Amino acid sequence: MDDDMTDDSRTVAVLGTGIMGAAMARNLARAGHTVRVWNRTRAKAEPLAADGAQVTATPAEAVRDADVVLTMLFDGDTVLEVMREAAPEVPQGAAWVQSTTSGLRSAAELAALAREHGLLFYDAPVLGTKQPAEAGQLTVLAAGPAEGRDAVTPVFEAVGARTVWTGDDGAAATATRLKLVTNSWVVAATAATGEVLALAKGLGVDPQAFFDLISGGPLDMGYLHAKAALILEGGLLPASFAVTTAEKDARLIVEAGREHGVRLDVAAASAERFARAAAQGHADEDMAAAYYASFEGEAGAHPRQTTSRQS
């Protein structure tokens, strides 16, 4: 790693090229960075070659000579497994940007691994789903040492429209804590959207009557309309945030609350809703597909198929 870098070009290794990681890698390449990518299923990484990224066979190959390593994998355990293989090949003093949404226990383990290998650890989950990721409009929540921020700032600027610094110690996981609090609201709002549409169907109420009733008032919000539209208009694929990922995040939220003496009934119930939806065949659809968990079977579950019982 060149400690005397004066321009904004970096060599960035992106480990994990799913919905979010692929979009972030493309934006890094478009911003002029040298990008190496790795994904366990190589076929998911191959399309990035057309965007100028180098597709590698192993995590270790991806991170050699990297100024910044960015991890965007499924969960903290997966990150730990992959980085145990890769970390010995990362140059000492390089920055590790950990953007996977993980639990607090995992964050501590990952920070310890970074210390073991002399890496600057940045706890840096992001807010946003597929569309803002593709547009480079994510919000980056970041915590990490000041001495490495010159290296990571151009990376954050390439993938996001805004960076919110929450502290200078990545091991404290202050960014992850804020992400979990935020995701608890996202999970609750998604579950509520699915349930209100399910109840409307069950009671024979046209969903539009509900939207008209709350329009412009304090109960109205854009997120409700965005997620409801995916259900009502059949837009659950391709997923912007998949049911399986939402279940994982909901369980991380419940775990974090339990470890700090907080009982989170809505998040726990939401995790079970996501699990039921996945079992019904909706695992890879947008998290809004938790709507279907309100029904025992698929037959008659479409929200547009209502018989009015209003009087």
C-alpha positions in Angstrom: 0.0 0.0 0.0 1.3 3.4 -1.0 1.2 5.7 2.0 1.9 8.7 -0.2 -1.2 8.5 -2.4 -2.3 11.9 -3.5 -5.0 11.1 -6.1 -8.3 9.5 -5.5 -7.6 6.3 -7.4 -7.5 3.1 -5.3 -7.1 -0.6 -5.8 -10.3 -2.0 -4.3 -11.1 -5.7 -3.7 -14.8 -6.4 -3.5 -15.6 -9.7 -1.8 -19.2 -10.6 -2.5 -21.0 -9.6 -5.7 -24.7 -10.2 -5.0 -27.3 -7.5 -5.5 -25.4 -4.8 -3.5 -21.8 -5.9 -4.0 -22.1 -6.0 -7.8 -23.6 -2.6 -7.9 -21.0 -1.2 -5.6 -18.2 -2.8 -7.7 -19.6 -1.3 -10.9 -19.7 2.2 -9.4 -16.1 1.8 -8.1 -14.9 0.9 -11.6 -16.8 3.7 -13.2 -15.2 6.1 -10.7 -11.8 5.1 -12.0 -10.7 2.7 -9.3 -8.9 -0.6 -10.1 -11.4 -3.2 -9.0 -10.9 -6.9 -8.3 -14.0 -8.9 -7.5 -14.6 -12.4 -6.0 -17.8 -14.3 -5.4 -18.3 -17.8 -4.2 -20.5 -18.5 -7.2 -18.2 -17.1 -9.9 -21.0 -16.8 -12.4 -22.4 -13.9 -10.4 -19.1 -12.0 -10.6 -18.4 -12.7 -14.3 -20.6 -9.9 -15.7 -18.5 -7.3 -13.9 -15.6 -8.0 -16.3 -17.6 -6.0 -18.9 -17.4 -3.0 -16.5 -13.7 -3.2 -16.2 -13.4 -5.3 -13.0 -10.9 -8.2 -12.7 -12.7 -11.4 -11.7 -10.6 -13.5 -9.4 -10.7 -17.2 -8.5 -10.1 -16.8 -4.7 -10.5 -14.1 -2.0 -6.7 -14.2 -1.5 -6.1 -13.3 -5.2 -8.6 -10.5 -5.0 -7.0 -8.7 -2.1 -3.3 -8.9 -3.0 -1.9 -5.3 -3.2 -5.3 -3.8 -2.4 -5.5 -0.4 -0.8 -9.1 -1.1 0.3 -10.9 -4.4 0.8 -14.7 -4.2 0.8 -16.8 -7.1 2.1 -20.4 -7.3 1.1 -21.4 -10.9 1.9 -24.5 -12.6 3.4 -23.7 -12.4 7.1 -20.9 -11.9 9.6 -20.1 -15.6 9.8 -19.5 -15.7 6.1 -17.3 -12.6 6.2 -15.3 -14.2 9.0 -14.8 -17.4 7.0 -13.8 -15.5 3.8 -11.5 -13.0 5.5 -9.7 -15.6 7.5 -8.6 -16.9 4.1 -7.9 -13.5 2.5 -6.5 -11.4 5.4 -2.9 -12.9 5.3 -2.7 -11.6 1.7 -3.9 -8.0 2.4 -1.0 -5.5 2.7 -0.5 -4.4 6.3 -2.0 -1.0 6.9 -4.7 -1.4 4.2 -8.2 -0.5 5.0 -11.0 -3.1 5.4 -14.4 -1.7 4.8 -16.9 -4.1 6.3 -20.3 -3.3 4.7 -22.1 -6.6 5.3 -24.9 -6.2 7.8 -23.8 -8.3 10.7 -24.6 -8.7 14.4 -22.7 -7.1 17.2 -20.9 -10.3 18.1 -19.6 -10.7 14.6 -18.5 -7.1 14.3 -16.3 -7.6 17.4 -14.8 -10.8 15.9 -14.1 -9.1 12.5 -12.4 -6.2 14.2 -10.2 -8.6 16.1 -9.2 -10.3 12.9 -8.3 -7.0 11.4 -6.1 -6.1 14.3 -4.4 -9.5 14.1 -3.4 -8.7 10.5 -2.6 -5.0 10.9 -5.6 -3.8 8.9 -7.5 -0.5 9.5 -11.0 -1.7 10.3 -14.1 0.3 9.1 -17.5 -0.8 10.3 -19.4 0.5 7.3 -22.9 -0.9 6.6 -25.0 0.9 4.0 -28.6 2.1 3.8 -30.3 1.5 0.5 -31.4 -1.4 -1.8 -30.8 -2.3 -5.4 -31.8 0.9 -7.2 -29.9 3.3 -5.0 -26.9 0.9 -5.0 -26.9 0.9 -8.8 -27.2 4.7 -8.9 -24.4 5.2 -6.4 -26.8 6.8 -4.0 -26.4 4.7 -0.9 -25.9 6.2 2.5 -22.8 4.8 4.1 -22.7 4.5 7.9 -19.1 4.5 8.9 -16.9 4.1 12.0 -13.2 3.8 11.9 -9.8 5.4 12.5 -9.1 8.9 11.2 -5.7 7.9 9.8 -7.2 5.8 7.1 -10.1 8.0 6.0 -8.2 9.4 3.0 -8.1 5.9 1.6 -11.7 5.0 2.2 -13.4 8.3 1.4 -13.1 8.0 -2.4 -14.6 4.5 -2.1 -17.5 5.8 0.0 -18.0 8.6 -2.5 -18.1 6.2 -5.4 -20.9 4.0 -3.9 -22.9 6.5 -1.9 -24.4 10.0 -1.9 -23.8 10.5 1.8 -21.5 9.2 4.5 -22.5 9.4 8.1 -19.5 9.0 10.5 -20.6 7.5 13.8 -17.2 7.2 15.5 -13.5 6.5 15.1 -13.4 3.0 16.4 -14.8 0.3 14.1 -14.6 -2.3 16.8 -17.2 -0.4 18.8 -19.6 -1.1 15.9 -21.4 2.2 16.3 -22.3 2.2 12.6 -23.7 -1.4 12.8 -25.7 -0.4 15.9 -27.3 2.5 14.0 -27.9 0.2 11.0 -29.7 -2.4 13.2 -31.9 0.4 14.7 -32.8 1.6 11.3 -33.4 -1.8 9.9 -35.8 -2.5 12.8 -38.0 0.2 11.4 -37.7 -1.1 7.9 -38.6 -4.6 9.0 -41.6 -3.3 11.0 -42.9 -1.1 8.2 -42.5 -4.0 5.6 -44.4 -6.4 7.9 -47.1 -3.8 8.5 -47.5 -3.1 4.8 -48.0 -6.8 4.1 -50.4 -7.3 6.9 -52.6 -4.3 6.0 -52.9 -5.6 2.4 -53.6 -9.1 3.7 -56.3 -7.8 6.1 -57.8 -5.7 3.3 -58.1 -8.8 1.1 -59.5 -10.9 3.9 -62.2 -8.3 4.7 -62.9 -7.6 1.0 -61.7 -4.0 1.2 -60.1 -2.4 -1.9 -56.6 -1.5 -0.9 -57.0 1.8 -2.8 -59.7 2.8 -0.3 -57.1 2.6 2.5 -54.5 4.6 0.5 -57.1 7.3 -0.2 -58.1 7.4 3.4 -54.6 8.1 4.7 -53.4 10.2 1.7 -51.5 13.3 2.8 -52.0 12.7 6.5 -49.6 11.7 9.3 -50.3 7.9 8.6 -49.1 8.2 5.0 -45.6 7.5 3.9 -43.7 6.8 0.7 -42.3 3.5 1.9 -45.8 2.1 2.3 -46.7 2.9 -1.3 -43.3 1.6 -2.6 -43.6 -1.8 -1.0 -47.4 -2.1 -1.6 -46.9 -1.5 -5.3 -44.4 -4.4 -5.5 -47.1 -6.7 -4.1 -50.1 -5.2 -6.0 -48.4 -4.9 -9.3 -46.3 -8.1 -9.3 -42.9 -6.4 -9.0 -41.3 -8.8 -6.4 -38.7 -9.9 -8.9 -35.9 -9.0 -9.3 -35.6 -8.4 -5.6 -34.3 -5.1 -4.3 -33.9 -6.7 -0.9 -34.6 -10.4 -0.7 -36.8 -12.2 1.9 -34.0 -14.4 3.1 -31.8 -11.4 3.8 -34.6 -9.6 5.6 -35.1 -12.7 7.8 -31.4 -12.7 8.6 -31.5 -9.0 9.5 -34.6 -9.4 11.6 -32.9 -12.1 13.6 -29.8 -10.0 14.1 -32.0 -7.2 15.4 -33.8 -9.6 17.9 -30.4 -10.9 19.0 -28.9 -7.4 19.6 -32.0 -6.4 21.6 -31.9 -9.5 23.7 -28.2 -9.1 24.5 -29.0 -5.6 25.8 -32.1 -6.4 27.8 -34.6 -5.3 25.1 -37.5 -7.5 24.0 -38.4 -6.9 20.4 -41.7 -8.7 19.7 -42.4 -7.1 16.3 -38.9 -7.9 14.9 -39.2 -11.5 16.2 -42.6 -12.0 14.6 -41.4 -10.4 11.4 -38.5 -12.9 11.3 -41.0 -15.7 11.5 -43.1 -14.1 8.7 -40.1 -13.9 6.4 -39.3 -17.5 7.2 -42.8 -18.6 6.3 -42.7 -16.6 3.1 -39.4 -18.3 2.2 -40.8 -21.7 2.9 -43.7 -20.9 0.5 -41.2 -20.3 -2.3 -40.6 -16.6 -2.0 -37.1 -16.7 -0.6 -35.5 -14.8 -3.5 -38.3 -12.3 -4.0 -38.4 -8.8 -2.5 -38.9 -8.7 1.2 -42.4 -7.3 0.5 -43.3 -10.9 -0.4 -43.7 -11.5 3.4 -47.3 -10.5 2.5 -47.9 -14.2 1.5 -47.1 -15.4 5.0 -50.5 -14.2 6.1 -52.1 -17.0 4.1 -52.0 -20.8 4.6 -51.6 -21.4 0.8 -51.1 -19.5 -2.4 -54.6 -20.1 -3.7 -56.5 -16.8 -3.6 -53.7 -14.9 -2.0 -53.3 -12.3 -4.7 -54.2 -8.9 -3.1 -56.2 -7.7 -6.2 -58.6 -10.7 -5.9 -61.1 -9.3 -3.4 -64.8 -9.6 -3.0 -66.2 -6.5 -1.4 -67.9 -7.0 1.9 -68.2 -3.3 2.6 -71.5 -1.9 3.5 
